[in-house]
Amino acid sequence: MTPERARELLAVQANFGGGYNRNAAKLILDEVAREHGRETADALITELELDRVFGFTAGEE
């Protein structure tokens, strides 16, 4: 998955919020981290404010 596609999918998950969407966002971030590195996943967390929406922390596994 490209970072651009992940950004699109994560934006949708963040707009809905909730527990199921949190799990989906976590799976997307895990795939991004596996394919492109933790730094890319952390950048998406910061850019999309997923720390505020889902409580994710940059650098967290």
C-alpha positions, 0 to 999 in steps of 0.5 A: 500500500502506498503512503498516499492510499494509506492517507486516504483510507486513514482520513476516512477512518478518522472521520468516522471515529469509534472502536472499529475504525480505530482497529482498522486504522491500526491495521493500515498503520501497521502495513505502512510501517512494515512496507515503508518504515515506522517513520512514514507511519509516524508521519501519518499519525501526526499529519492526520492527528490520529493521536487526538482521534484514536490516541495513537502515539508516534513511535508506538508499536 
